[in-house]
Amino acid sequence: MSLSARLSAIDARIADAARLAGRDPAGITRIVVTKFHPASLVHELHALGVRDVGENRQQELTAKRAEAALDGLRWHFIGQAQTNKAAAIRRSADAVHSVDRVKLADALHGAADDDDVLDVLVQVNLTDDTGRGGVAPADVERLAEHVLTLPSLRLRGVMGVAPLDENPAPAFERLHGIAAAVRALEPDATWISAGMTGDFAEAIAAGATHLRIGSAITGPRPGRG
Ligand SMILES: *Cc1c(COP(=O)(O)O)cnc(C)c1O
């Protein structure tokens, strides 16, 4: 299947899942995760109409954005971020989905230029493994409140990755409840970034607004299988 056919097939499945959930597909943003693929793939995707791409490593984001500075293209940073990479991430990302601690929020804010505002999401750890990235559900509101004190960051919502060892549906339901608590603090925090190649239909059923889909669209990642 060609890239164009894979993209259309996924978009059809997104539309089906949305209808099944009684949702308007237009309310769902499909981010194509291009990590490990060359910038040429981003050019191809852009030519096919893709306007949202995702990267999970700062160096790759920075390099690829320089090679594919395309009209209307939005870059989403979705990976775990070291504080010392915050300034570089801020320079290259239009949205950061993975704010999971006060120090990282402060570093992103500290790297702001003038009146520049960055869209950010609080990443929630939906597993019991503290190494997997994301803030524990019990600490989400405290972190969200901190982000709301930083004028160069615009809190847009929450992000989550389903656990590997659990049905994704209940995990995404937990994320949906946490998203509502964050929206009570900030009405504009309407994004729920959830759902990947293997679980985007479950994420849509649980209210996801931003899907992060890689391999089903791009094919296997080079050197990663
Ligand atoms: C790689 C990645 C994705 C996309 O994964 P696929 O299974 O290839 O769709 C989504 N979210 C995050 C955080 C990722 O790192």
The ligand as a Gaussian input file, in Angstrom:
#p B3LYP/6-31G(d) Opt

LIG

0 1
 C        5.819000       6.568000      18.715000
 C        4.723000       7.178000      19.484000
 C        3.404000       7.151000      19.000000
 C        3.002000       6.453000      17.705000
 O        3.095000       5.063000      17.841000
 P        2.507000       4.060000      16.736000
 O        2.221000       2.822000      17.508000
 O        3.577000       3.889000      15.712000
 O        1.276000       4.653000      16.175000
 C        2.433000       7.777000      19.755000
 N        2.710000       8.395000      20.928000
 C        3.958000       8.439000      21.418000
 C        4.200000       9.139000      22.719000
 C        5.004000       7.838000      20.724000
 O        6.243000       7.888000      21.222000

